[in-house]
Every structure is written in C-alpha cells, then in structure tokens.
Amino acid sequence: MKVSVSNLDLFALTRHLMSQQSPTPEHGRKRLRTWDELGVADLADKMGGFGGEVTIASWTSKTPNDIELSEAVIEFIVAGLKQPIDGAWSDILTRLGDRMEAAKK
C-alpha cells in the first residue's frame, strides 16, 4: 500500500515508536520490519544509542514521498500511534495516522 510521508513524518514516527516497549520477540521483529520498510533502520539504531549521533537537520523536510508499505507494517504503525504521543509530535503523528488509516481502505 502506498502512503505519502515526509522525512519529518519519518523522524517523528521513529522517535515515537522507539519510546515504546517491545514486550515480545514477535513485536521486536515487527519493529525491525517497520524500520526496513520505512527506510529508517539507521536512524532507529542511532536513536537507540547504537551507531552515532542523530542530526535532525537532515530530517526536517516536509516534502511528501510515496512509499510502499505492507499491510502488517501499516497495522503495526497504527497500533503504535494509539499509544500516548508527546505533545510536540502530536499534530504530525495524528495526520500521519490518518493517512495510514486511509491507506488500509
């Protein structure tokens, strides 16, 4: 399924999902698939403290790009966006969640 996302969307989403617990190995595998499909595996590693410093300057573009996501990854993202969102990222992630929901239809 194609979904339109910007680099800023990807940064906010990765940050949000990184802050959530991964209660089971299957959940962890879903997270890893999500990073791969979103193209943010390196960013996630850096946010996790593995692989260098995160520089937000390269993630501030609001220009949307269409990316292909599997239904399972969209479901994982939608579930993650139902968790409490830090206020600073709420507007960005609410809009992204709406686009993810629309892609499922």
C-alpha positions in Angstrom: 0.0 0.0 0.0 1.3 3.4 -0.9 1.5 6.1 1.8 2.7 9.6 1.5 5.3 10.5 4.2 7.9 13.2 4.6 11.3 13.0 6.3 9.8 14.9 9.3 7.0 12.3 9.5 9.6 9.5 9.5 11.6 11.2 12.2 8.6 11.8 14.4 7.3 8.3 13.9 10.6 6.6 14.5 11.1 8.7 17.7 7.6 7.8 18.9 7.8 4.1 18.2 11.4 3.9 19.7 10.0 5.2 23.0 7.6 2.2 23.3 8.3 -1.0 25.0 8.8 -4.1 22.9 7.1 -6.8 25.1 7.7 -9.9 22.9 10.2 -11.1 20.3 7.5 -11.0 17.7 6.8 -7.4 18.5 10.5 -6.8 18.1 10.6 -8.4 14.7 7.6 -6.3 13.6 9.5 -3.2 14.7 12.6 -4.3 12.7 10.4 -4.9 9.6 8.9 -1.5 10.1 12.3 0.2 10.1 13.3 -1.6 7.0 10.1 -0.8 5.0 10.2 2.9 6.2 13.9 3.1 5.3 14.8 4.3 8.8 16.9 1.4 10.2 20.0 3.5 10.5 18.0 6.3 12.2 16.5 3.9 14.7 19.9 2.5 15.5 21.2 6.0 16.2 18.2 6.9 18.3 18.8 3.7 20.3 22.3 4.8 21.0 24.0 2.4 18.5 25.8 3.9 15.6 26.4 7.6 16.1 24.6 10.9 16.7 21.2 11.8 15.3 21.1 15.1 13.5 17.6 16.3 13.0 18.7 18.8 10.3 18.6 16.0 7.7 15.0 15.0 8.7 13.2 18.3 8.6 11.9 18.2 5.1 8.1 18.3 4.8 8.1 17.3 1.2 6.0 14.1 0.9 7.2 10.9 -0.8 5.1 7.9 -1.6 6.5 4.7 0.0 5.2 1.2 -0.3 4.3 -0.4 3.0 2.9 -3.9 3.7 -0.4 -4.2 5.5 1.3 -5.7 8.5 3.6 -2.7 8.9 0.7 -0.3 8.5 -1.2 -2.2 11.2 1.9 -2.0 13.5 2.2 1.7 12.9 -1.5 2.4 13.5 -1.4 0.4 16.8 1.7 2.3 17.9 0.0 5.6 17.1 -2.8 4.7 19.5 -0.3 5.0 22.4 0.1 8.4 24.1 2.0 10.8 21.8 4.3 13.6 23.1 2.6 16.9 22.6 5.3 18.3 20.3 4.8 15.5 17.8 1.0 15.1 18.2 -0.1 17.1 15.1 2.5 15.5 12.8 1.7 12.0 14.0 -2.1 12.5 14.1 -2.0 13.5 10.4 0.3 10.5 9.6 -2.1 8.1 11.4 -5.0 9.4 9.4 -3.1 8.7 6.2 -2.2 5.2 7.4 -5.8 4.5 8.2 -6.9 5.8 4.8 -4.3 3.5 3.1 -5.9 0.5 4.7 -9.3 1.2 2.9 
